[in-house]
């Protein structure tokens, strides 16, 4: 009796399994989701380039992923070279023109899970040759370092370039001038008044663009600033690199509010420039990414901030800036791809020390979370220079 029951149960089980197998054979395979929402890939609308100046798109900088090594990047472009960590391109005069570029992110099944397009615009090396240009560079500690502004000065000092004059109350030397203040936000530039301004200690002074007359309330007055520091002439070019301090300590819950606040004051600064000279070219630098490892953040911030959280913040700032300021070229407002052209592995500060207290073996770790080394600042300067040449090529 037990044997018969066992055989019957086995038969029933086999029938059920065969039915499931048949059903599985007829069921359609699950298609992988194309452009999955958890892969955020963003490219700027235009990547500006000039013959003789290297331009890059570093893959880690354009995606929001914990580990980009888990995917494959595939670049489609008739110019440049795809390497392990980047697309890189040093144009020649033969490359002058416009070239489409597409980047796809592929998963382990070779399916595209994200895709983005941009345009590489190569301007002539002699664009704007001999043309006088007065420029105002606004920013936080990244600008206060006076390094990317020096690169801009050095590039424009070569043959076939505009006659660049940087204006500002801060900087290094007579030619490398700017308005860069460590720790500052867009709000501070637009609203902060202390009565101590224009070249004072950055922690004590107010906005260099705010003046107060008698009993009147302090107000932004760029014409007066120009009268004092720019021979009364309006600026031809204004660039702004802001956002790090506006959003550094944000969380996923507060980032949108912080960006909204930043944009309120950023737009005030744009309006200030535009009301003074509607023909001025305004370059909004897309916030650069942090150093490539947590080591850098541990050096500066111990346990108070992670590289991943700041990368999330920075990526969202770039995303929102593209939405806020993109498509406004008709108003002479342009997005600069500073975040794509920065080597966050090799061009941030490093230090060498024993791996731990029990060994003499030494290793090298990144040692600054958000401030590049000189080489990284040069890449930011390259980005501004290539944009400036494109603008002058159109004039």
ABEGO torsion letter per residue (X at the ends): XAAAAAAAAAAAAAAAAAAAAAAAAABBBBBBBBGBAABBBBBBABBBBBBGBBBBBBAAAABBBABAAABBBBBBBABEBBBAABBBBBBBAAABEBBBBBBBBBBAAGBBABBBBBBBBBBBAABGBGBBBBBBBBEBAAAAAGAAAAAAAAAAABBGBBBBBBBEABEBEAABBBBBBBGBBAAAAAABBAGBBGGBBAAABBBAABBBBEABBBBBBAAAAAAAAAGGBBBABBBBBBGAAAAAABBAAAAAAAAAAAAAAAAAAAAAAAAABAABBBBBBBBBBBBABAAAAAAAAEAABBAAAAAAAAAAAAAAAAAAABGAAAAGBBBBBAAAABBAAAABBBBBBBABAABABBBBBBABAABBBAAAAAAAAAAAAAAAAAAAAAX
